[in-house]
Amino acid sequence: MATLHVLDLSHNQIATIGPKTLRGVSALRHLLLDNNVLTCVDEASIRELKDLEILMLNNNKLVTLGKEMLNGLSHLRTLKLADNALACDCHLAWLSRHLRSYPRLGQHTRCASPANLKDRNLADLLEHEFKCSGLVERTGSECSAEPQCPHPCKCADGIVDCRENSLTKVPTHLPEDTTELRLEQNGITEIPPKAFSPYRKLRRILLSNNELDKIKGDGLFEKLPELQHLDLRKNKISRIEASAFQGAHNLTDLDLSNNQIGMLSNDTFRNLTKLSHLIISYNKLQCVQRNALAGLKNLRIISLHGNDISVIPEGAFEDLKSITHLALGSNPLYCDCSMRWLAEWVKKDYVEPGIARCMEPPTMRDKLLLTTPASAFQCKIEYSPLKAEMQIIILLSNDFVVKRAIEYRFSIRFKKPFFRAAKQQPAEVLAKCDLCYTSPCENGGFCEALPDRQFRCKCTPGYHGDRCQHKIDACYGNPCRNSGTCKVLEEGRFRYLPNVTVGVLIKVVARRADFRVSVCDSCDCAPGYKGLRCESNVDDCANNRCANNATCVDLVQAYRCDCAPGFMGEYCEEKIPFCTKGHDPCENGGRCVDHKTHYSCECPIGFAGLNCSTNLDDCVDHMCQ
């Protein structure tokens, strides 16, 4: 082995080149380690290969390299490091300097992190661009048997303990055998996609008391087949995106308590089929959608205690076949007929311990959900006297603007929403799942309900803003061109009908009357321009006086005549009197000849040129001796 010159170990599963890995092969010239899973190359083991000419490390998982690894390798002519996970921080600045000194080495060596340097050529980076965050200590100088522990965490028995370290990011490069990650009481604000995916043995992730504001649906837990416990208590989470927990099929315990979640949307937990404990107490929950808990067939305990829930839709607990305990206390339950199903449901197996109480309506105040007879959950229906007439109007009109105009006029005139056929619950209760019940859109705007208790206003013509609160200034930005002046003809782009009877409204709708103002601004054009926006130059050549086949050129409030050959004057009305006094350009005794459209000069001997102005040099080809 002492005389071995070429060693090809590519396309294997080698993870480490340790201090003793290359002992006995000091005569090596070619070392090929492409396409492995290398995370560490001991710098001393490479430095001992004094005759090394080619070092191939492409397509591995190297994050850093020891700063003395290439010292003394004077014969090295090829170094390949493409497709690694190089972290271009302060520990790798030495390599950039080295590659600049030896341009033939390490071509196409690119950074994988941080994000602002990703895919940059390492040799092109300046010294000040290599920075360290302090979260990870990387020396890369030697590869020990023990996996590296990120600073300032403590690692033992598969547990990485990073509690109370003022971290703002999730540490990287954890030991691969990590089973429990403790990140409580830090200042972590966001978790990058797939931050946990390299650690497939993770069973517990504890992230309580941080600054997280949402759980994104970006595959964060997708490759964690053994994850069972996830603690997200006491953060600032207000939103859980769709597919946030996708892939966490073996999760059994999920704690989301003491956050700011306002709504549980449909299918939030659908893939968590093994979940047994779900704690969402002390949030700001106002709405639980019909299928928010769909798929939780093994759920035994759910806590919704201490929220702002008034109504839970019938069927919301349909998939909870294994439930043994429901905590619903300290919620302002509105106990009318829409909650009768829940009163019956909790009495079947007594899953609710008798804490949840009704808040409204007044006749049900302080009554226990568990012990109050289901028959007491009643609705008082009040029909609107305008219901029939409104249905007629809707049937007659398919025009969005017409509908919204009528609705707005009725809401102003009768002091009640236009489409309120029956009053079962207060608007503030209905608005907990649909903010459109509070009529947030102003000036006749149409409210469209969106997921997560959001809404969008579709404004009637003439208004804009997130609530249609602003009138459109038709002259904003001056739509008039060519120095035209904009004038507003109407305030806004919508004109309401005067106070009329329902019968007149029906006739108006039947005629499909157009409520919209067709012109809302006007342009006073500068002289010489015309058009709706003064976009057109007035054609001053329309009645031009150009004569004798002259070409008319349109100007602004004027025109110009470009004369045909042989003519002159403002309108090309005069023929040029060639060869007459004042119009004879021939010099040096040349004779002017009038050709009607032009002239020519017959030059005497010794002169040439258009006007005989050139004195010929008689000395050319002279015979003087």
N, C-alpha and C positions, 0 to 999 in steps of 0.2 A: 504493500500500500504506500510505502514511502516514495515510490516513483510514479504514483498515479497523477496524471495530468488533467483528465477530464472526468467530472462527476456530475451525472444528470439525474436529479431527483425530482424532476418536474412531474406534474399530474399525480400527486399523492395527497395525503391528508396530514402533512407535517405541520405542526402548530408552533414549534419552537426550535430554534438553533441555539442550544445551550453552550456553556463554557467547554464542555468535553465532547460535543457532537463531532467536531472536525479534527480531533486529535489524531495524529499519525498520517495526515494527508497534507503535510505542509508544502509539498511540491505542486499542489494544484494550480492549474492555470485557468481552467474553465469550471465555474460552479453554476449549475443551472437549477434554480429552485422555483421556476414559474408554476402557477396554477396549483398552489397548495393553500393552506389556511394559516399561514404564518402570522403570528401576532407579535413575535419578539425574535430579534436576531442579536445574539450576544456580540458586542463590539470587539471583545478580545479574541474571540474565535475567528473572526474575519481578519483582524489585524495581523494575525500570525501567518496569514497566507501571503508571504512577501512576493511570490512570483505570480500572483493572481492577475489575469488579464481581462477576463470576462466574468461579470457577476450579474445573473439574471434573477430578478425578484418580482416579475410582473404578476398581476392578478393574485394578490394575497390579501391579508387583512392588517398590514402594517400601519400603525398609527404614528409612530415616531422611530427614530434611529439614534443610536448613541453618537455623540458629537466627535468621538475619536475613532470611529469605526474604520474610516478610510485613511487614517494616518499611516504613512510609510508604504502605501501601495503605489509605488512609483511606476509599476508596469501596467496599471489598470487603464484600459482603453475603452471599455464598454461597461456601462452601468444602466440597467433597466429597472424602473420602479413604477411603470404604468399600472393603472387600475388597482391601487391600494386605497387605504382609508386614511391617508396622511393628514394629520391635524397640524396646520401651519401656524403654530403658536411659537412662543419664544424659544422652545426647546429645539425647534427645527430651523432656526435662522442660520445656523452654521452650514447646513446643507445648501441653502440658497447661495451663500458666499462661495462655497466649494464649486458648485455647478457653474457659477459665473467665471471662476478662475480656470475651469477645464470645460469649455463649451461642448466638447465632444461627448462628455459624460451625461447621462441622465436626461436625454432629450425626452420631451413629453411627460416629464414628471409633474403631476398636477395635484393641487390641494383638494381634499374632500371636505374639509371644514376649516374654520368656521364658515357660516353661510356667505359672508361678504367676500370671502376669498375662494369660494368653491369653483373648481374647474380653471383656476388661474395657474399659469405655468410658474412653478416654484422659483425658477431662476430669474423670473421677471419681477419678483417682489422686492420692495425696498425694505431696509432694515427696520424702519419704524412700523411696518405693517405686521410684524410678528409680535403678537401680544399674548399674555397669559391671563386667564380669568381668575385663577386661584382655586378653582373647583377641583382640578385634577393635577396630581403630581406625576410627571412623566420624566423619567431619566433615560430609559432606553439603553442604559449602559450595560446592564447584565440581565439575564433571564433566570429568575429563581424558580423554584418548584412551587412556591406559594403564589396564588393569583394576587394581582395588585389591588389595593383598596383605595378608592378615591378619597382624596383629602377634602374635608376634615372628618370623614366618616370613620366608623370602626366596623371591622368585619370579623365575624367568628361564627362557625357552625352554620354557614349558609345565610346568616342574618347580616344585612348591611344597615347599620344604625347611623342615620344622619340627622337625628332629632336636634332641634334647638341650635342650629348653626347659621342662622340668618341666610340660608340659601335662597336664591331667587330663581334658580333653574334646577331641573333634575340632573344629578351627577351622571356622567357617562363612564363607560369602561368599568362596569361592575364585574366582579367575579362571575364567571359563567354558571357557577353552581348556586347562585343566589336564589333562595326560596322565600325570603321575607325582606321587604324593603320598607324601612321606617323613615318617613320624611315629615313627621309631625312637627308643628310649631316652627315653621320656617316662613319665608315670604315668597313662596313659589306662586307666580301669577299665571303661568301657561305651561302646558306639557306638549312638546313637539309630537307630531305623528310618529307612531312606532317607536317611541322612546323606550318602551319596555320590551319590544319584540325580540331582541337578542337573548333575553333571559327566559327561556321557555320553561324553566323549572319554578318560576315564581308562583307561590301559593297565596301570599298575603302582601297587599300593598296598603300602607297606612299613610294617608295624606291629610289628616285632620289639622285644623288650625293653620291654614295657608291663605292665599289670596286668589284662589281660582274663581273665575266668574262664569265659566260655562264648561260643559263637557261636549267636545266636538265629535262629530260623526266621521272621524278620519282614520278609523282602524286602530285606535290607540290600544285596545285590548284584544286585537284580532288573533295574535299568534301566542296566546297564553293559555294553552290547553289545561294547565293545572291550577289556574287562578280560582280560589275559593272565597277569599275574603277581601273586600274593597271598602275602605273607610274614607269617606269624603266629608265627614262632619266639619262644621264650623269653618266653612269657607264663605265665599260670596257668590256661590253658584245661583244664577237666576234663570238659566236656560240649559236644557238637555236636548241636544240636536238628535235628529233621526239617526238611527243606527249607531248611537254613541257606545252601546255595549255589545255591538256585534262581535261574535267570535268568543265571547266569554261564556261558553256553554256550560261550564262546570261551576260557575259562581253560585255560592250558597248564601252568602251574607253580604248585603249592600246597605251601607249607612249613609244617608244623605241629609241627616237632621241638621238643624240650625244653619240653614242656608237661606236663600232668597228666591226659591223656586215658586213661580206664580201659577204654573199650569202643568198638568201632566197630559201630554198629547197622545193621540192614538198610537199604539204599537211601540211605546217607549221601551218596554221591557220584554217584548215578544220572544226574543231568542233565549231568555234566561229561564229555561225550562226546569233547571234544578234549584232555582232560588227558593230558599226556605224562610229567610228573614229580610224584610224590606222596611227600613225605618226612614220616614220622610217627615217626622214630627218637627214642629217649630220652624216652619218655612213661612212663605207668604201665599200658600196654595189657595186659590179661589176657585179653580176649575179642574175637575177630573173628567176627561172626555170618556165617551162610551167604551172605547177599546184601549184605554190607556194601560190597563192591567191584563190585557189579553195574553194568553200563553203561560201564565204563572200557575201551572197545574199542581206544583209541589209547594207552593207558598203556604207556610203555616202561620206566620206572624207578620202582620202589617200594621204600622203605626202612622196614622195621619193626624195625630194629636197636635193641638195648638196651632191650627192654621185658620184660614178665613173661608172655609168651605160652607156654602149654604145648601147646595143641592148636589146629589150624586145621581147621575142618570141611571135609569133602570137597565140592568144587564151589565153594569160596570164590574160586578163581582162574579160574573157568570163562570169564568174559568178557574175560580179559586176553590177547587175541589177538596183541597187538603187543609183549608184554613181552620185554625183553632183559636186565634185571638185577633180581634180587630180593635185598635185604639182610635177612637173618633172624638174623644172629649175635647173641650175647649174650642169648638167650632160653632159659628152662629147658624145652626141648621134651620132651614125654612121648612117647617113640617106641614106641608099641604099634601094634596093627593099625589103629587109627583114623587113624594118620599114614602108613600104607603108601602111600596114593594120592599124598601129597606127595613121598615118596622117589622114586616113579616119575616124577612130573611134572618135578622139577628135573633129572632125568637126560636128559630128551628133548632139551632145547636148552642144557643147562648154564647156566641163567639164574642159579643160585645159585653163587657162586664158591668154595664149599668152606670156608665159615667157620662156618656154623650147625652146632651140635653137640647131641647128645641129653644130657639131664640124668637122666632116668628112663625106664624102670625100671632097677634096678641093672645088669642084664645089658647094657644099651645105653649106659651112661654114657660120655660123651666120644667116642662114635662120630660121625663126620661124616655129615650128612644126605645129602650128595652121593655119597659113596663106599660107604656101607654098603648091601649088597644089600637090595632091598625085601622079600625073603622073611624077613629077620631081624626085621621089624616084626610081632611076634606079640602076641596077647592070651591071658592065662590067666584062664579063666572059672571061677568058683566059685558053684555054685548053692546057694540057701538051702533047707534041709530043710523050712522052714515054707511054702514057696511054694504048694503045693497047697491047704493048709488056708486060707491067706489069700485065695486066689482064691474059694474057696467062700463065705467070709464076705462078700466084696465083692459077689458075685452075689446073695446073699440080702438085702443091705441097701442101701436107697437113702437112708438117713437120715444126714445129714452128721455130726451129733453122735455117732451110734453109731459111724460109721467112725473118727472122730478119737479117740474114747475107746478103741477097740480098738487103734488104732495106738499110742497113747501107752502103754497097759499093756504091749504087747509090746516097745516100745522100752526101757522100764524093766526089764522082766523078763529079756529076752534080750540086752540091751546092744547092740542093733543096730537100724538103721532097719527099720520094718515092711515097706516095699515094696521092699526090696533083693533082687530076684530073682537078680541076678548081679553079681559084683564085677569090673569091668574096669579102672577107674581110681580112684585115691584120691579121697576126698570133696573134698580141697582143690583138686584139679585140676578136677573137675566143677563146683565152686562158682565158678570163675572166670567162667563164663557164667551160672550159675544159683545165686545165694546160698542158695536153699532146700535145697541139698544139705548145708549145714552145720546144718540143723535149727535155725534161729535163733528160731523161735517156741516159747515155753515153755508149760508146763501144757496140753499137748495141742492147742495152737493150730495151725491149718492155714496153711501158707506158700504164698502166691501170688507167682510170679515176675513181675516187671515189667521194662520196658525199662531200658537203661542200668545194669544190675547192681543194680537196686533190687528190693525185695520188700515185700509187705504181709502182715501176719498177721491171719487171721480167728480171733478168740478163741472158745474154748468158753465157754458160759454160766458166769458167775461170775468172769471175768477180763477185764482190759483192759490197755491200754498198747501201745506200738509193737511189743513182742515178747510181749505177753500176760503180762507179768511181775508184774502187780499183781492182787491179789484185789479183787473189787468189794465194797465195804462197802454192803450193801443199805440201810443207814440213812443213807448220806451225804446231807447236805442235809435230813435229817428229812422223809420223805415224808408223815408223819402231819399232818393238819390239825387246826385248832381245839385247839391245845395238847396234842395226843396225844403219847405217848412211844413212840419206835420201839425195838424189840428184835430183834436178829439171832437167828434160829432155827437157821440153818446157816451155816458158814463157807464163803462162796462159793455159787455156783449150780450146782455140778456134783458129783455123787457117783460115784466110780469103783467099778467092780466089784471084789470081792475076788479074790485069786489063784485062778483056776479053770482047768480044762483047756480045750483047744481045742474038744473035743466039747461041753462045757457052753456055751462062747461061741457056737457055731453054733446051739445050741438057743435061747439067749437072743435072738440076732439074728432067728431064724426067728419067734419070738413078737413081734418088734418091741418089745422091752422098752424102756421109757422111762427113761433114765439121769438125766434132769433132775429136780431138786428143784422142785416146783411153787410152794412158798411159802418165801421166803428171809428175810422179815422180818414182823414183826407189830406192830400199833399198840395200845398200851394207851390207850384213849380217856378223855378227861376226862369227869366226870359230865355226863350230858345229851346225849352224842354216841355214834354208833355207825357201823358200816361198816368196810370193809377199811382205809381211810385216815382213819377218824373224820370222814368228809365229811358225814354225815347227822345232823341234829338229831333226837333222840328225840322222837316225837310225844306230848307229855304230854297232849294233848287227846283221846287215844284213849278214855279212860274218865273223861271230865270230869263234874263235878257241876253244871254250869251249868243253871239252871232257867228256866222261863217264856220260852222262845225267845231266851235270851241267846246271844251269840256268844262261842265259846271262842278265845282268842288264845294260841298256843303260845309259851312262853318256854323258857329253858334250865333244865331240871330243875324246871319249874313251868309254870303256865298262869294266865291271867287271864280273868274273865268280864265281857264288856261287855254291860250290862243293856239290855233293851228298855225303851221309855218306860213309866214307871209302876211300875218295880220297883227294888229296892235290895238290898244285902247282898253278902257275899263271893261267893255263888253266885247272886245275883239271886233268892233264894228268898222275899223279903218284898215285899208290895205297899206302895208309898208311901202312907201315910194322909193324903192331901191334906186340908187345911182343919181338921185336928185340932190340938190344942195342941202347939206345937213344930213344926208343919208348915203353919202358916197364914202365908204371906208377905205378905198384903195389908196395906197401911199406910193411915194416915189415915182409918180407919173403913170401909175398903172391905170388901165382903162376898165371902168365898171360896166358889167353886163347884167341887165335885169332879166331874170328868168321867172318873174311873177311870184313864185313861192320862195325864191332865194336869189342870191346874186353870186357873181364870180368876178375875179380881177385878172385881167390879162397884163402880166408884168413885163416891163421893159427888160432888155438884156442886163444881166448883173444883179437882178432881184428875184426873189421867190417868196412863197408863203401865201396863206389865205388872203392877206391884204397887201402882198408885195412888201412886207416889212423887213424881210431878211435880205441883207447884202451878201451876195455869194462871194466866197473867198477865191479870188482869181489866182492866188498864189499856189493853190492846190495843183499838183502836177505841173509845176512851173519848169521852165527849161533853162533857168538861170544857171550859169556855170562859174 
